[in-house]
Amino acid sequence: MYWTYVKLLSYRFSIASFEYAVKYLQASGVTGEMPALVFNSNNPQHLQAMEPYMKLGIVETREETGFWTRNVQMVMKLAQDKIIIGKRGKKIKVKGFIDEGGSKESYVIVPAQDFLSALAKLRSWFNTQQRFELKL
């Protein structure tokens, strides 16, 4: 795996977009509109609790490393390293804030130049790797 990092401006993940999450919540008694998990870098409350970023990377899985062999993939992962003390007194990593506004849209917003620079880093790294026959 090879990763590079991209700044996050905001994101929204509507639970309604995730079929299995909806089924699980409904089976647990949740009714009505599904909430969303949100982050906005312009919101001081969000920045106080979390400092998320995007990991943009290239992953190759092979049997000898304990995975099914698959073609090389480009992947994105949202990560958050900041640890705070939650309402129950436990150390937690906040993943976002709950928005019950009912909007079903999901998105991730990053600075375009940062994203393009990260893609260029990945391409450069990938092309120097002898084990990959295909070059980008």
Secondary structure, DSSP 8 states (H G I E B T S, - for coil): -EEEEEE--EEEEEGGG-HHHHHHHHHTT--SS--EEEEETT-HHHHHH--EEEEEEEEEE-GGGTS--EEEEEEEEEEE---EE-TTS-EE----EEE-S-----EEE--HHHHHHHHHHHHHHHHH-TT-SS--
